[in-house]
């Protein structure tokens, strides 16, 4: 799953996973926001599986841009 990361004008970082609508996180650093969005994504995937919902097909779990 592709993670999109941007730094806001106030210095905060924002990351989201477009394949999982609503999976969005803010953090004080790039590393912190990546950890937060990955954690949230795993929780959403687990919840969907638990409830018999579909999850996006993945070639790899996370793809973090350099």
N, C-alpha and C positions, 0 to 999 in steps of 0.2 A: 504494500500500500504506500502510495506516495504521500509524503508529508510536505506541506507547503509552509514555509517559514518567512516571516517578515519582521523587521524592526520598526516599531512605530516612532513617530516624531518625538514622543516623550521618553524614548529609550527602552520602553518595555518591548518584549518579544511576543509575537503571536504565532501560533502554529495551528494548522487544521489538516484534517484528512478528508479530502473531497469525496472519497468513496463511502464515507460514513457521515452523512449529514448530521450536524450538531456537535461533532467531535472537534472542539475548538478549545484552546488553552492559552493563557497568558503566563509569562514568566519574566523574572528579572534578568535572566541570561539565556543564551541560545541553548546551552546544555539543559538548563532547568525546564525550559518550555518543551523541548523534545521529550524529556522524561515524563512530563505531565501529560502530553498528548498521546504518547504511547500507552501509558497506564489507562487513560480514559478509553482509548480504542479497544484495549483488551477487555475492559469491563463491559463495553457495549457489545462486543462480539460474543462474550460469554453469556450475557443476558439474552441476546437473540437466539443463540443455540439452545439455551435452556427453555425458551418459550417456543421452539420449533419454527422460528423465523429464519429467513434467508440471510446469508452473509456474503459479502463480495468475494468473488474468486480471487485468489492471490498467487502470484508467482513467487513472491517473497513476502515476509511479514511486514517489514518497514523499509522504506527507501528514503534515507535522509540526504538531502542535497549537500554537497561539499561547501 
